[in-house]
Amino acid sequence: MVPLERGEAPAILVRKAADWTARYLERRKLDASARPLPSQYRHEGVLVELRRMNGNKCSYCERLLAEPEQEVDHHVEVAECPERAFDWSNLYLSCAPCNSQKAPNRQVPVAACVDPCAPGVQPDAHLTFDDERIEARNASTHGRSTIQKYRLDWQDLDLARSKILNTFAFALDAIRQRQLVDGGRDLSDEEREILRAFATPARPFSLMMKLRLTRLSL
């Protein structure tokens, strides 16, 4: 998870959110289980702005998502807060598992978790990694709740993160071998940039890679 800066509300929501919300709340009076229309909250205008904010990554687990994989998550779920179904500040780009398998707000409230869009948020104050395994930093309660809510410790994520670590290790080893051939010289600026690129916000699991680079003094 990395800090995200939310831009202005998409034009479609500026024009339509109030009307869509009113119509949806009317439907819920007849059917309390009614869901908002995906064609509305997943409107391409909404997705474009979320992609710009996230760099095509899941807001929570940081997996890089192809466009067909991208879902729009209601940060506080519609069942609990239907009036926020089309609230721009409540819409987050997500992968399917983080969206559909997250713990409900009544069980793990978002207020107890790290919010990547919160002003001044520092996810690395609450989350850290032991190789590919995510952990709460210094027993942070926000860190533990975040891991629990979005299942950031599930096996498939560990596997995906380990693949990135292996790719990084291969790149680092190749650079170390060149250093030895060149008489044990220091890293060049170009080599440092190659390694630091793994931690740029547009790359998957960039928080994990940022912490790995810090440990290697890179």
GROMACS elastic network, one bead per residue, 0.5 to 0.9 nm:
[ bonds ]
;  ai    aj funct       b0    kb
    1     4     6  0.89549   500
    1    58     6  0.85318   500
    1    59     6  0.66015   500
    1    60     6  0.53618   500
    1    61     6  0.59989   500
    1    62     6  0.58366   500
    1   114     6  0.85669   500
    1   115     6  0.88798   500
    1   116     6  0.66539   500
    1   123     6  0.63239   500
    1   124     6  0.83150   500
    1   127     6  0.84262   500
    1   205     6  0.74591   500
    1   206     6  0.78194   500
    1   207     6  0.62159   500
    1   208     6  0.87160   500
    2    59     6  0.78491   500
    2    60     6  0.82536   500
    2    62     6  0.78731   500
    2   116     6  0.60599   500
    2   117     6  0.88825   500
    2   121     6  0.85760   500
    2   122     6  0.76701   500
    2   123     6  0.61843   500
    2   124     6  0.81568   500
    2   201     6  0.72591   500
    2   205     6  0.87959   500
    2   206     6  0.74729   500
    2   207     6  0.62336   500
    3   115     6  0.81956   500
    3   117     6  0.61315   500
    3   118     6  0.77420   500
    3   119     6  0.84597   500
    3   120     6  0.79199   500
    3   121     6  0.61264   500
    3   122     6  0.67447   500
    3   123     6  0.70282   500
    3   201     6  0.89278   500
    4    53     6  0.64368   500
    4    54     6  0.67614   500
    4    59     6  0.80879   500
    4   115     6  0.89910   500
    4   116     6  0.54431   500
    4   118     6  0.79057   500
    4   119     6  0.87757   500
    4   121     6  0.86841   500
    5    53     6  0.62953   500
    5    54     6  0.85072   500
    5   116     6  0.83034   500
    5   117     6  0.59602   500
    5   118     6  0.83272   500
    5   119     6  0.80637   500
    6     9     6  0.84634   500
    6    49     6  0.86074   500
    6    50     6  0.81611   500
    6    53     6  0.60664   500
    6    54     6  0.89819   500
    6    89     6  0.79130   500
    6   117     6  0.65237   500
    7    10     6  0.84635   500
    7    49     6  0.74488   500
    7    50     6  0.87303   500
    7    52     6  0.86712   500
    7    53     6  0.71014   500
    8    11     6  0.86508   500
    8    49     6  0.84818   500
    8    88     6  0.86071   500
    9    12     6  0.82299   500
    9    13     6  0.64836   500
    9    14     6  0.65133   500
    9    46     6  0.81850   500
    9    49     6  0.80231   500
    9    87     6  0.88964   500
    9    88     6  0.58670   500
    9    89     6  0.82174   500
   10    13     6  0.54886   500
   10    14     6  0.64501   500
   10    15     6  0.88810   500
   10    45     6  0.60882   500
   10    46     6  0.58243   500
   10    48     6  0.85014   500
   10    49     6  0.65642   500
   10    88     6  0.78864   500
   11    15     6  0.62425   500
   11    16     6  0.84849   500
   11    45     6  0.72584   500
   11    46     6  0.84602   500
   12    15     6  0.52528   500
   12    16     6  0.58588   500
   12    17     6  0.75886   500
   12    40     6  0.89427   500
   12    43     6  0.79331   500
   12    45     6  0.63118   500
   12    46     6  0.74040   500
   13    16     6  0.50148   500
   13    18     6  0.80580   500
   13    20     6  0.89860   500
   13    40     6  0.88511   500
   13    41     6  0.84565   500
   13    45     6  0.84177   500
   13    46     6  0.76699   500
   13    86     6  0.71820   500
   13    87     6  0.80130   500
   13    88     6  0.72929   500
   14    17     6  0.61842   500
   14    18     6  0.80948   500
   15    18     6  0.77342   500
   15    19     6  0.83482   500
   16    19     6  0.54615   500
   16    20     6  0.59743   500
   16    21     6  0.84678   500
   16    40     6  0.89031   500
   16    86     6  0.88424   500
   17    20     6  0.51025   500
   17    21     6  0.59039   500
   17    22     6  0.85091   500
   17    40     6  0.88440   500
   17    41     6  0.88876   500
   17    85     6  0.87048   500
   17    86     6  0.55251   500
   17    87     6  0.71668   500
   17    88     6  0.87173   500
   18    21     6  0.51899   500
   18    22     6  0.62152   500
   18    23     6  0.87081   500
   18    86     6  0.80268   500
   19    22     6  0.51829   500
   19    23     6  0.62114   500
   19    24     6  0.85198   500
   20    23     6  0.52325   500
   20    24     6  0.60186   500
   20    25     6  0.85946   500
   20    36     6  0.84978   500
   20    40     6  0.79112   500
   20    85     6  0.87726   500
   20    86     6  0.73726   500
   21    24     6  0.50653   500
   21    25     6  0.60967   500
   21    26     6  0.85676   500
   21    36     6  0.84926   500
   21    82     6  0.81952   500
   21    83     6  0.63694   500
   21    84     6  0.77774   500
   21    85     6  0.68338   500
   21    86     6  0.64910   500
   21    87     6  0.87941   500
   22    25     6  0.52594   500
   22    26     6  0.62951   500
   22    27     6  0.88061   500
   22    83     6  0.83246   500
   23    26     6  0.51272   500
   23    27     6  0.63851   500
   23    28     6  0.88115   500
   24    27     6  0.50792   500
   24    28     6  0.63268   500
   24    29     6  0.88869   500
   24    34     6  0.80418   500
   24    35     6  0.79052   500
   24    36     6  0.62120   500
   24    37     6  0.84442   500
   24    82     6  0.81605   500
   24    83     6  0.84701   500
   24    85     6  0.84756   500
   25    28     6  0.50040   500
   25    29     6  0.65257   500
   25    82     6  0.71231   500
   25    83     6  0.71014   500
   26    29     6  0.52820   500
   26    30     6  0.71620   500
   26    31     6  0.89648   500
   27    30     6  0.54247   500
   27    31     6  0.61877   500
   27    32     6  0.79210   500
   27    34     6  0.67352   500
   27    35     6  0.88654   500
   28    33     6  0.68294   500
   28    34     6  0.55864   500
   28    35     6  0.81261   500
   28    82     6  0.86106   500
   29    32     6  0.62031   500
   29    34     6  0.89937   500
   30    34     6  0.84284   500
   31    34     6  0.54401   500
   32    35     6  0.86716   500
   32    79     6  0.85056   500
   33    79     6  0.75462   500
   34    79     6  0.89179   500
   35    38     6  0.84191   500
   35    78     6  0.75514   500
   35    79     6  0.82820   500
   35    82     6  0.87242   500
   35    85     6  0.89448   500
   36    39     6  0.87262   500
   36    40     6  0.76506   500
   36    41     6  0.75835   500
   36    78     6  0.80732   500
   36    82     6  0.84641   500
   36    85     6  0.67374   500
   36    86     6  0.85076   500
   37    40     6  0.54600   500
   37    41     6  0.68159   500
   37    42     6  0.83163   500
   38    41     6  0.53798   500
   38    42     6  0.52451   500
   38    43     6  0.75732   500
   38    72     6  0.87126   500
   39    42     6  0.52776   500
   39    43     6  0.54502   500
   39    44     6  0.85914   500
   40    43     6  0.50283   500
   40    44     6  0.88185   500
   40    46     6  0.87184   500
   40    86     6  0.80931   500
   41    44     6  0.88584   500
   41    46     6  0.69654   500
   41    47     6  0.87419   500
   41    72     6  0.73948   500
   41    85     6  0.74712   500
   41    86     6  0.60134   500
   41    91     6  0.81158   500
   42    45     6  0.80833   500
   42    46     6  0.61872   500
   42    47     6  0.63321   500
   42    71     6  0.76581   500
   42    72     6  0.62121   500
   43    46     6  0.53055   500
   43    47     6  0.64250   500
   43    48     6  0.87714   500
   44    48     6  0.59992   500
   44    49     6  0.86682   500
   45    48     6  0.52783   500
   45    49     6  0.66114   500
   45    50     6  0.88443   500
   46    49     6  0.54178   500
   46    50     6  0.62783   500
   46    51     6  0.86567   500
   46    72     6  0.87880   500
   46    88     6  0.84086   500
   46    91     6  0.86854   500
   47    51     6  0.59617   500
   47    52     6  0.84567   500
   47    70     6  0.84215   500
   47    71     6  0.86011   500
   47    72     6  0.76954   500
   47    93     6  0.76562   500
   48    51     6  0.51940   500
   48    52     6  0.62443   500
   48    53     6  0.87191   500
   49    52     6  0.50095   500
   49    53     6  0.62199   500
   49    54     6  0.86367   500
   50    54     6  0.60114   500
   50    55     6  0.81055   500
   50    56     6  0.79227   500
   50    72     6  0.85532   500
   50    91     6  0.82218   500
   50    92     6  0.68154   500
   50    93     6  0.58275   500
   51    54     6  0.50804   500
   51    55     6  0.52842   500
   51    57     6  0.75890   500
   51    67     6  0.89773   500
   51    70     6  0.89797   500
   51    93     6  0.71935   500
   52    55     6  0.55397   500
   52    56     6  0.73995   500
   53    56     6  0.81717   500
   53    93     6  0.87517   500
   54    57     6  0.53947   500
   54    58     6  0.71643   500
   54    59     6  0.65990   500
   54    62     6  0.89790   500
   54    92     6  0.88134   500
   54    93     6  0.71470   500
   54   201     6  0.85852   500
   54   202     6  0.78318   500
   55    58     6  0.87608   500
   55    64     6  0.81788   500
   55   201     6  0.77540   500
   55   202     6  0.54761   500
   55   203     6  0.84040   500
   56    59     6  0.89539   500
   56    63     6  0.85496   500
   56    64     6  0.59608   500
   56    65     6  0.55983   500
   56    66     6  0.71613   500
   56    67     6  0.75363   500
   56    70     6  0.78276   500
   56    93     6  0.79192   500
   56   202     6  0.78751   500
   57    60     6  0.84772   500
   57    61     6  0.81950   500
   57    62     6  0.53172   500
   57    63     6  0.54095   500
   57    65     6  0.55187   500
   57    66     6  0.86892   500
   57    70     6  0.84047   500
   57    93     6  0.73484   500
   57    94     6  0.73845   500
   57    95     6  0.80870   500
   57   202     6  0.76065   500
   57   203     6  0.82331   500
   57   204     6  0.70528   500
   58    61     6  0.57646   500
   58    63     6  0.54346   500
   58    64     6  0.66016   500
   58    65     6  0.68757   500
   58    70     6  0.78053   500
   58    71     6  0.87212   500
   58    92     6  0.82748   500
   58    93     6  0.56999   500
   58    95     6  0.54230   500
   58    98     6  0.80736   500
   58   204     6  0.89864   500
   59    62     6  0.60285   500
   59    63     6  0.84261   500
   59    92     6  0.64787   500
   59    93     6  0.57327   500
   59    94     6  0.56774   500
   59    95     6  0.82393   500
   59    98     6  0.88976   500
   59   116     6  0.70033   500
   59   117     6  0.89214   500
   60    63     6  0.83169   500
   60    92     6  0.89920   500
   60    93     6  0.86581   500
   60    94     6  0.70131   500
   60    95     6  0.84633   500
   60    98     6  0.70005   500
   60   115     6  0.86945   500
   60   116     6  0.76333   500
   60   146     6  0.86549   500
   60   150     6  0.70242   500
   60   152     6  0.79706   500
   61    94     6  0.83697   500
   61    95     6  0.81545   500
   61    98     6  0.73170   500
   61   150     6  0.76891   500
   61   151     6  0.87005   500
   61   152     6  0.61708   500
   61   157     6  0.78644   500
   61   204     6  0.87986   500
   61   205     6  0.73709   500
   62    65     6  0.88132   500
   62    94     6  0.88622   500
   62    95     6  0.89206   500
   62   203     6  0.82852   500
   62   204     6  0.54540   500
   62   205     6  0.51027   500
   62   206     6  0.74098   500
   62   207     6  0.84498   500
   63    94     6  0.89320   500
   63    95     6  0.75685   500
   63   157     6  0.84131   500
   63   160     6  0.82820   500
   63   161     6  0.88877   500
   63   203     6  0.85402   500
   63   204     6  0.52187   500
   63   205     6  0.64570   500
   64    95     6  0.88182   500
   64   202     6  0.83746   500
   64   203     6  0.72509   500
   64   204     6  0.53376   500
   64   205     6  0.83589   500
   65    68     6  0.79255   500
   65    69     6  0.57544   500
   65    70     6  0.60909   500
   65    94     6  0.85426   500
   65    95     6  0.70860   500
   66    69     6  0.54264   500
   66    70     6  0.67207   500
   67    70     6  0.53321   500
   67    71     6  0.87960   500
   68    71     6  0.83298   500
   69    94     6  0.86197   500
   69    95     6  0.64589   500
   69    96     6  0.72007   500
   70    93     6  0.66086   500
   70    94     6  0.60330   500
   70    95     6  0.56755   500
   70    96     6  0.74009   500
   71    92     6  0.83045   500
   71    93     6  0.58864   500
   71    94     6  0.51120   500
   71    95     6  0.58020   500
   71    96     6  0.63243   500
   71    99     6  0.73725   500
   72    91     6  0.62339   500
   72    92     6  0.56235   500
   72    94     6  0.58096   500
   72    95     6  0.82695   500
   72    96     6  0.89930   500
   72    99     6  0.77212   500
   73    76     6  0.85132   500
   73    77     6  0.79186   500
   73    90     6  0.79831   500
   73    91     6  0.56630   500
   73    92     6  0.50857   500
   73    93     6  0.61345   500
   73    94     6  0.58782   500
   73    95     6  0.85622   500
   73    96     6  0.89157   500
   73    98     6  0.84063   500
   73    99     6  0.55275   500
   73   100     6  0.84633   500
   74    77     6  0.50301   500
   74    78     6  0.66445   500
   74    84     6  0.81764   500
   74    85     6  0.69989   500
   74    86     6  0.87527   500
   74    87     6  0.89075   500
   74    90     6  0.55411   500
   74    91     6  0.50516   500
   74    92     6  0.65335   500
   74    99     6  0.81030   500
   75    78     6  0.87605   500
   75    89     6  0.84527   500
   75    90     6  0.51251   500
   75    91     6  0.61064   500
   75    92     6  0.65365   500
   75    99     6  0.88895   500
   75   105     6  0.87992   500
   75   110     6  0.73258   500
   76    79     6  0.85283   500
   76    80     6  0.70248   500
   76    81     6  0.65627   500
   76    84     6  0.79700   500
   76    85     6  0.89193   500
   76    90     6  0.66566   500
   76    91     6  0.87922   500
   76   104     6  0.83265   500
   76   105     6  0.64395   500
   76   109     6  0.81505   500
   76   110     6  0.69716   500
   77    80     6  0.56828   500
   77    81     6  0.62497   500
   77    82     6  0.76414   500
   77    84     6  0.84948   500
   77    85     6  0.80346   500
   77    90     6  0.87690   500
   77   104     6  0.73503   500
   77   105     6  0.70498   500
   78    83     6  0.76921   500
   78    84     6  0.70050   500
   78    85     6  0.58094   500
   79    82     6  0.60105   500
   80   104     6  0.88869   500
   80   105     6  0.76297   500
   80   106     6  0.81457   500
   81    84     6  0.57743   500
   81    85     6  0.73750   500
   82    85     6  0.53466   500
   82    86     6  0.87743   500
   83    86     6  0.76254   500
   83    87     6  0.78815   500
   84    88     6  0.83144   500
   84    89     6  0.86281   500
   84    90     6  0.66280   500
   84    91     6  0.89679   500
   85    88     6  0.86879   500
   85    90     6  0.75651   500
   85    91     6  0.82336   500
   86    89     6  0.87167   500
   86    90     6  0.75489   500
   86    91     6  0.75989   500
   87    90     6  0.53471   500
   87    91     6  0.68450   500
   88    91     6  0.54702   500
   88    92     6  0.85771   500
   89    92     6  0.80222   500
   89   117     6  0.86859   500
   93    99     6  0.89255   500
   94    97     6  0.82108   500
   94    98     6  0.63194   500
   94    99     6  0.59712   500
   95    98     6  0.56054   500
   95    99     6  0.61919   500
   95   100     6  0.86202   500
   96    99     6  0.51198   500
   96   100     6  0.58525   500
   96   101     6  0.78862   500
   97   100     6  0.53156   500
   97   101     6  0.52414   500
   97   102     6  0.73481   500
   97   150     6  0.80842   500
   97   151     6  0.83829   500
   98   101     6  0.56819   500
   98   102     6  0.54806   500
   98   149     6  0.85252   500
   98   150     6  0.52571   500
   98   151     6  0.71304   500
   98   152     6  0.81673   500
   99   102     6  0.59533   500
   99   150     6  0.79207   500
  100   103     6  0.87860   500
  101   104     6  0.87511   500
  101   149     6  0.85110   500
  101   150     6  0.71405   500
  101   151     6  0.76019   500
  102   105     6  0.88383   500
  102   108     6  0.89843   500
  102   148     6  0.80905   500
  102   149     6  0.51810   500
  102   151     6  0.66135   500
  103   106     6  0.82709   500
  103   107     6  0.63011   500
  103   108     6  0.60307   500
  103   109     6  0.84775   500
  103   148     6  0.73613   500
  103   150     6  0.67476   500
  103   151     6  0.81888   500
  104   107     6  0.53898   500
  104   108     6  0.61720   500
  104   109     6  0.72958   500
  104   149     6  0.76432   500
  105   108     6  0.50445   500
  105   110     6  0.62861   500
  105   111     6  0.88893   500
  105   149     6  0.85195   500
  106   109     6  0.58865   500
  107   149     6  0.84910   500
  108   111     6  0.84006   500
  108   112     6  0.69481   500
  108   113     6  0.79737   500
  108   145     6  0.66951   500
  108   146     6  0.84546   500
  108   148     6  0.78112   500
  108   149     6  0.59667   500
  109   112     6  0.55034   500
  109   113     6  0.70870   500
  109   145     6  0.84330   500
  109   149     6  0.82203   500
  110   113     6  0.50830   500
  110   114     6  0.76042   500
  110   115     6  0.73964   500
  110   145     6  0.86141   500
  110   146     6  0.81825   500
  110   149     6  0.82465   500
  111   114     6  0.77868   500
  111   115     6  0.79702   500
  111   142     6  0.87090   500
  112   115     6  0.89843   500
  112   141     6  0.76519   500
  112   142     6  0.55410   500
  112   143     6  0.87552   500
  112   145     6  0.62526   500
  112   146     6  0.75772   500
  113   141     6  0.81472   500
  113   143     6  0.67174   500
  113   144     6  0.80105   500
  113   145     6  0.54095   500
  113   147     6  0.84298   500
  113   149     6  0.78355   500
  114   117     6  0.88701   500
  114   118     6  0.81718   500
  114   121     6  0.76254   500
  114   122     6  0.83262   500
  114   123     6  0.64607   500
  114   126     6  0.76561   500
  114   127     6  0.89927   500
  114   142     6  0.59699   500
  114   143     6  0.68220   500
  114   145     6  0.81492   500
  114   146     6  0.59704   500
  115   118     6  0.53952   500
  115   119     6  0.89965   500
  115   121     6  0.71323   500
  115   123     6  0.81733   500
  115   146     6  0.86709   500
  116   119     6  0.84862   500
  116   121     6  0.64808   500
  116   122     6  0.81611   500
  116   123     6  0.72637   500
  117   120     6  0.85559   500
  117   121     6  0.72392   500
  118   121     6  0.53840   500
  121   125     6  0.87972   500
  122   125     6  0.55740   500
  122   126     6  0.75735   500
  123   126     6  0.54969   500
  123   127     6  0.59580   500
  123   128     6  0.87036   500
  123   143     6  0.81751   500
  123   207     6  0.81961   500
  124   128     6  0.62303   500
  124   137     6  0.76444   500
  124   207     6  0.72275   500
  124   211     6  0.82348   500
  125   128     6  0.80453   500
  125   136     6  0.89009   500
  125   137     6  0.66228   500
  125   138     6  0.85863   500
  125   140     6  0.81654   500
  125   143     6  0.83548   500
  126   135     6  0.85383   500
  126   136     6  0.56985   500
  126   138     6  0.74625   500
  126   139     6  0.80481   500
  126   140     6  0.54372   500
  126   141     6  0.79013   500
  126   142     6  0.63279   500
  126   144     6  0.81286   500
  126   146     6  0.89051   500
  127   134     6  0.69870   500
  127   135     6  0.58522   500
  127   138     6  0.86312   500
  127   140     6  0.78056   500
  127   142     6  0.86074   500
  127   143     6  0.53637   500
  127   144     6  0.82088   500
  127   146     6  0.86302   500
  127   147     6  0.85109   500
  127   207     6  0.87766   500
  128   133     6  0.84824   500
  128   134     6  0.58636   500
  128   135     6  0.52934   500
  128   136     6  0.60938   500
  128   137     6  0.53627   500
  128   138     6  0.89322   500
  128   143     6  0.86790   500
  128   207     6  0.82042   500
  128   208     6  0.71252   500
  128   211     6  0.74369   500
  129   132     6  0.62043   500
  129   133     6  0.54007   500
  129   135     6  0.55999   500
  129   136     6  0.82873   500
  129   137     6  0.83813   500
  129   207     6  0.89671   500
  129   208     6  0.62797   500
  129   211     6  0.76953   500
  129   212     6  0.84796   500
  130   133     6  0.51382   500
  130   134     6  0.64469   500
  130   135     6  0.72057   500
  131   134     6  0.80473   500
  131   161     6  0.85766   500
  131   162     6  0.75286   500
  131   165     6  0.77756   500
  131   208     6  0.83665   500
  131   212     6  0.83040   500
  132   157     6  0.83962   500
  132   158     6  0.54868   500
  132   159     6  0.76949   500
  132   160     6  0.84561   500
  132   161     6  0.53629   500
  132   162     6  0.52919   500
  132   163     6  0.89147   500
  132   164     6  0.89262   500
  132   165     6  0.74116   500
  132   208     6  0.77496   500
  133   152     6  0.89737   500
  133   153     6  0.66730   500
  133   157     6  0.87509   500
  133   158     6  0.60619   500
  133   161     6  0.82274   500
  133   162     6  0.86868   500
  134   147     6  0.77500   500
  134   152     6  0.70637   500
  134   153     6  0.60444   500
  134   158     6  0.81773   500
  134   208     6  0.83790   500
  135   138     6  0.89272   500
  135   139     6  0.83173   500
  135   143     6  0.73956   500
  135   144     6  0.73875   500
  135   147     6  0.76586   500
  135   153     6  0.81265   500
  136   139     6  0.52867   500
  136   140     6  0.53962   500
  136   141     6  0.74683   500
  136   142     6  0.78623   500
  136   144     6  0.52629   500
  136   145     6  0.87175   500
  136   146     6  0.86608   500
  136   147     6  0.77365   500
  137   140     6  0.55570   500
  137   141     6  0.89939   500
  137   143     6  0.67296   500
  137   144     6  0.86026   500
  138   141     6  0.89796   500
  138   143     6  0.89478   500
  139   142     6  0.87513   500
  139   143     6  0.74272   500
  139   144     6  0.72931   500
  140   144     6  0.62486   500
  140   145     6  0.86012   500
  141   144     6  0.50826   500
  141   145     6  0.60894   500
  141   146     6  0.84875   500
  142   145     6  0.51540   500
  142   146     6  0.60549   500
  142   147     6  0.86516   500
  143   146     6  0.51511   500
  143   147     6  0.62914   500
  143   148     6  0.86133   500
  144   147     6  0.52527   500
  144   148     6  0.61457   500
  144   149     6  0.85742   500
  145   148     6  0.50150   500
  145   149     6  0.58961   500
  145   150     6  0.85717   500
  146   149     6  0.52097   500
  146   150     6  0.62267   500
  146   151     6  0.79669   500
  146   152     6  0.77015   500
  147   150     6  0.56954   500
  147   151     6  0.54214   500
  147   153     6  0.64350   500
  148   151     6  0.51183   500
  148   152     6  0.69620   500
  148   153     6  0.78994   500
  149   152     6  0.79256   500
  150   153     6  0.84841   500
  151   154     6  0.56805   500
  151   157     6  0.89928   500
  152   155     6  0.88748   500
  152   157     6  0.68686   500
  152   158     6  0.85007   500
  153   156     6  0.84907   500
  153   157     6  0.66876   500
  153   158     6  0.67279   500
  154   157     6  0.56740   500
  154   158     6  0.65552   500
  155   158     6  0.50437   500
  155   159     6  0.62747   500
  155   160     6  0.87168   500
  156   159     6  0.51066   500
  156   160     6  0.62506   500
  156   161     6  0.86475   500
  157   160     6  0.50099   500
  157   161     6  0.60382   500
  157   162     6  0.84148   500
  158   161     6  0.51810   500
  158   162     6  0.60402   500
  158   163     6  0.87095   500
  159   162     6  0.50867   500
  159   163     6  0.63857   500
  159   164     6  0.89650   500
  160   163     6  0.52952   500
  160   164     6  0.67484   500
  160   165     6  0.89620   500
  161   164     6  0.52263   500
  161   165     6  0.63424   500
  161   166     6  0.87005   500
  161   204     6  0.84605   500
  161   205     6  0.68289   500
  161   208     6  0.82633   500
  162   166     6  0.60944   500
  162   167     6  0.86038   500
  163   166     6  0.50503   500
  163   167     6  0.62405   500
  163   168     6  0.86334   500
  164   167     6  0.50732   500
  164   168     6  0.61981   500
  164   169     6  0.85645   500
  164   198     6  0.86036   500
  164   204     6  0.80897   500
  164   205     6  0.79734   500
  164   209     6  0.85905   500
  165   168     6  0.50310   500
  165   169     6  0.60359   500
  165   170     6  0.85935   500
  165   208     6  0.89244   500
  165   209     6  0.78158   500
  165   212     6  0.89213   500
  166   170     6  0.61431   500
  166   171     6  0.86399   500
  167   170     6  0.51745   500
  167   171     6  0.63535   500
  167   172     6  0.86781   500
  168   171     6  0.51085   500
  168   172     6  0.60918   500
  168   173     6  0.85001   500
  168   195     6  0.73183   500
  168   198     6  0.73873   500
  168   209     6  0.86889   500
  169   172     6  0.50354   500
  169   173     6  0.59678   500
  169   174     6  0.85458   500
  170   173     6  0.51372   500
  170   174     6  0.62272   500
  170   175     6  0.87146   500
  171   174     6  0.52247   500
  171   175     6  0.63600   500
  171   176     6  0.87141   500
  171   194     6  0.82820   500
  171   195     6  0.74602   500
  172   175     6  0.51282   500
  172   176     6  0.61256   500
  172   177     6  0.86206   500
  172   191     6  0.88869   500
  172   195     6  0.71314   500
  173   177     6  0.61397   500
  173   178     6  0.86800   500
  174   177     6  0.51610   500
  174   178     6  0.64364   500
  174   179     6  0.87987   500
  175   178     6  0.51103   500
  175   179     6  0.62996   500
  175   180     6  0.88242   500
  175   187     6  0.79905   500
  175   191     6  0.70409   500
  176   180     6  0.63785   500
  176   181     6  0.87672   500
  176   184     6  0.84594   500
  176   187     6  0.84007   500
  177   180     6  0.51686   500
  177   181     6  0.63177   500
  177   182     6  0.86399   500
  177   184     6  0.89952   500
  178   181     6  0.50734   500
  178   182     6  0.61340   500
  178   183     6  0.87544   500
  178   184     6  0.83498   500
  178   185     6  0.88201   500
  179   182     6  0.50610   500
  179   183     6  0.64201   500
  179   185     6  0.53499   500
  179   186     6  0.69737   500
  179   187     6  0.72198   500
  180   183     6  0.51640   500
  180   185     6  0.72191   500
  181   184     6  0.70602   500
  181   185     6  0.88241   500
  182   185     6  0.61112   500
  185   188     6  0.84683   500
  187   190     6  0.80772   500
  187   191     6  0.60195   500
  187   192     6  0.63992   500
  188   191     6  0.51530   500
  188   192     6  0.62898   500
  188   193     6  0.86622   500
  189   192     6  0.51103   500
  189   193     6  0.62276   500
  189   194     6  0.87200   500
  190   193     6  0.51244   500
  190   194     6  0.63197   500
  190   195     6  0.88893   500
  191   194     6  0.50368   500
  191   195     6  0.64621   500
  191   196     6  0.86234   500
  192   195     6  0.52517   500
  192   196     6  0.60065   500
  192   197     6  0.84901   500
  192   218     6  0.70457   500
  193   197     6  0.59137   500
  193   198     6  0.89801   500
  194   197     6  0.54074   500
  194   198     6  0.75275   500
  195   198     6  0.58861   500
  195   199     6  0.80280   500
  195   213     6  0.79278   500
  195   218     6  0.79302   500
  196   199     6  0.56051   500
  196   200     6  0.70713   500
  196   209     6  0.84051   500
  196   210     6  0.79362   500
  196   213     6  0.71451   500
  196   218     6  0.72629   500
  197   200     6  0.53117   500
  197   201     6  0.89812   500
  197   203     6  0.78403   500
  198   201     6  0.86867   500
  198   202     6  0.89815   500
  198   203     6  0.62768   500
  198   204     6  0.80958   500
  198   205     6  0.85552   500
  198   206     6  0.65852   500
  198   209     6  0.61307   500
  198   210     6  0.77672   500
  198   213     6  0.88427   500
  199   202     6  0.82039   500
  199   203     6  0.65352   500
  199   204     6  0.82456   500
  199   205     6  0.77042   500
  199   207     6  0.67181   500
  199   208     6  0.77474   500
  199   211     6  0.85187   500
  199   212     6  0.88270   500
  199   213     6  0.78563   500
  200   203     6  0.56472   500
  200   204     6  0.86384   500
  200   206     6  0.60579   500
  200   207     6  0.87614   500
  200   209     6  0.86084   500
  200   210     6  0.80203   500
  201   204     6  0.77280   500
  201   205     6  0.84810   500
  201   206     6  0.57953   500
  201   207     6  0.81046   500
  202   206     6  0.76166   500
  203   206     6  0.56919   500
  204   207     6  0.85823   500
  204   209     6  0.88469   500
  205   208     6  0.55167   500
  205   209     6  0.65075   500
  205   210     6  0.87717   500
  206   210     6  0.59002   500
  206   211     6  0.85727   500
  207   210     6  0.50118   500
  207   211     6  0.63395   500
  207   212     6  0.86360   500
  208   211     6  0.53399   500
  208   212     6  0.62808   500
  208   213     6  0.88100   500
  209   213     6  0.61169   500
  209   214     6  0.85083   500
  210   213     6  0.52526   500
  210   214     6  0.62569   500
  210   215     6  0.87946   500
  211   214     6  0.50143   500
  211   215     6  0.62989   500
  211   216     6  0.87295   500
  212   215     6  0.52145   500
  212   216     6  0.64160   500
  212   217     6  0.87256   500
  212   218     6  0.86319   500
  213   216     6  0.50189   500
  213   217     6  0.60940   500
  214   218     6  0.58333   500
  215   218     6  0.76146   500
